[in-house]
């Protein structure tokens, strides 16, 4: 993973908030949207950025798409940051 992509992805407060929420449980766009004062289009954009950087995965179940954290990417990110400091 590219460290610049990590920092760019995590630089946005809405994306950090999405990560915090998904830390608790997987959620749909509708569930996530109740925690924000942004449009669904904006939330979908942030989810797309998180998916492209592999921080978040999605899974369709019936008519809903559930978003969850990709924990292995977070472990990799922590290691990247630690390597910068050592």
Helices and strands as residue ranges (DSSP letters): H 3-10, H 13-24, H 29-33, H 40-52, E 56-61, E 64-69, H 71-85
